[in-house]
Each structure stands twice: as C-alpha cells, then as structure tokens.
Amino acid sequence: MMAEPQLDIVRKIEILDRLKADLASFQAELYQALLKSDSDDFLAAGAKIIITCFLLTKRLGLNFGHLEKQIYQDTELFLEEENKVEEWYGDISALKDYWNLKR
C-alpha cells in the first residue's frame, strides 16, 4: 500500500529534520569526547557524524558516491591552499594517500 502523497512529503521533511538533529547531537558527543580525551567516544561520535552525512546525502536525492567523490576533491583543494594542518603535520597528504589506496 502506497502512502498518500501528502503523508509522504511530511515523512520526507520529518526524516530530514531527524537527521539534522542527530547530526547536531553527534557533534555535541564529539566535543564531549574531546573534553574527556576519550578516543573511543571520539571515534564513535565521528563515525556517527559521517554515517549521518551519508544518510542525508541519500535523502537529498544523491548517491553515496557523490559525497565520497566530493570529499576526495575537497581533499585535493585543501592541499592547494595554505593549511597549517598540512604544513605542520602532513595530515591532508596522508588523507589523500588513504583515499588513493581505497580507489
């Protein structure tokens, strides 16, 4: 049985709002983990944020590959810009190398 069009629109709006609220909540969890210096909680919150971003991507009509491609492209852009994280630690290059291994 198909949902009525009006109900479907309400459900689509509701799920977007829920995902946005989850994203804010997980960001708060990430900050709490940083305050406690708890690496397990930090990883859990970070993973939840990434998963939620992928779910939002899907709900906005894009596929997961679109987000992954954008992340890869933005990593390359970060390398072109002056960035202290890259200059001091080389983390952006390391991330790009990681993405290249996955491809």
N, C-alpha and C positions, 0 to 999 in steps of 0.2 A: 504494500500500500504506500503510495507516494504522499509525502507531506504537502499540505496546501502551500501555494506559493508564498503567502504572507507569513506563514509559520516558518518556512524555510529561510526567509530573509531575516526574521527575528533570530533564528538559530545561528545563522552566519554572523550576525552582529554580536550575539552573545559569546560565541566561541572566540572571536577576535578580542573582545573585552577581557575574557578569562585569560587568554594567552598573554595579553599585555599586563594584566595584574600579576600573573605568575612571573613574568619577566622582572617586574619591579621587586617582587618578593624574593626571587632568587638573587637579585643584585644585592639586596639587603643581607641575605645569607652570606654572600661572598665577602662583603665588608665586615660582617661579624667574624667570619673565619680569619680574615686578615688581622683583626684586632686581637684574636686569641692565638694567633700564629699556629693555627691548626691546619696542616696541609691536607689532611683527609677531607675535612669540611670544605676547604677551599676548592679542591678538585671536584667534589660532589656539586657544589654550587656552580662552578664554572661549566661543568658538563650539563647541568640543568639549563643554564642560560643558552648554551649552544644548541641543545635539543629544541628548546622553545623557539629560538630564532629559525631553525629549520621548519618547525611546525607552522609558524607564522608565514614563512615563505610559501608553503604549500597552500595554506588557507587564502593567501592573496593571489592565487592562481599561477604561481610559478613552480617550477620543479626544484628539487633539492640541488640538482646540478648547477642551476643558476646561481644559487648562493655560494656554492663551493667555488665556482668559476670567479665570482666577484671577489671572494676572499683572496684567491690566488693573484688576481690582477691588482688588488689593493696592496698586497704584499710587495709586488714589484714597484708600485708607486711609492710606497714607504721607503724603498731602497734609493729611489731617485731624489728624495727630499732629504734635507739635513735633519737628522734624527739622533738624539743623544743615546737612545737605546742601542741603535746600530753602531754609532761611533764608539761608545764605551764598551759594549758587550758583544756586538755582532749577532744579536738575537734575531734580527729580521732576516739576515742571510741564512741563519740556521733554520728559521721557519720556512724560507723559500726552498732550501735544500730538502727539508722534510716533505714539502708539497711535491717537489720534483720526484722524490722517491715513490710517492703514492700514485703518481700518474702513469 
